[in-house]
């Protein structure tokens, strides 16, 4: 099993990068996407997660780790995972080590996308997502050819409910308080590669690609 973690603040480009390297034989696992789908489908997980997500808080660790274990159970020894938005707390990181160890595996690499705060805010407020295929655009940085319409599938673009200014501030604070310390944690273990995330999406994706191929 291969496990690569994409780390970075909300808006650092984890999802956009993962979408661009989808052909790299890694399964893109965005816990945010999985949770949003659960909320939309009204599943038990979605009902539990909804309130936390609306306010920009983290969903409880037990729910997240259960979701990850279910996902790993569906894979096999040849599976390769690109985690995006997970782990986000020290407890999630410890539990991830344990569930991987119990499957005879371990984290291969953690890639940190480093982006200044003011850039994060601009990216999050301008972000638009396709309702059809889920890929991300930005009103000025990655504009669609036709306003409001996805280049890839023609679906309608929308703004995520938690991409409003007030919730963005909360999400960045949650990141600083609960997630940022994981960078040092993985650096100590010599797993961390830091990349300049404040560059074009295609360049960044090629840098990530050359690290993980
Ligand atoms: P994202 O799409 O990664 O920005 O995640 C959107 C929201 O989903 C977050 O603000 C959290 O409420 C929730 N979420 C996603 N991943 C996790 C995680 N690993 N742990 C806890 N909450 C998460």
Boltz pocket constraint, residues with backbone or C-beta under 6 A from the ligand:
constraints:
  - pocket:
      binder: B
      contacts: [[A, 10], [A, 31], [A, 32], [A, 33], [A, 35], [A, 49], [A, 52], [A, 53], [A, 54], [A, 56], [A, 57], [A, 58], [A, 59], [A, 60], [A, 64], [A, 84], [A, 85], [A, 86], [A, 87], [A, 88], [A, 92], [A, 162], [A, 171]]
      max_distance: 6.0
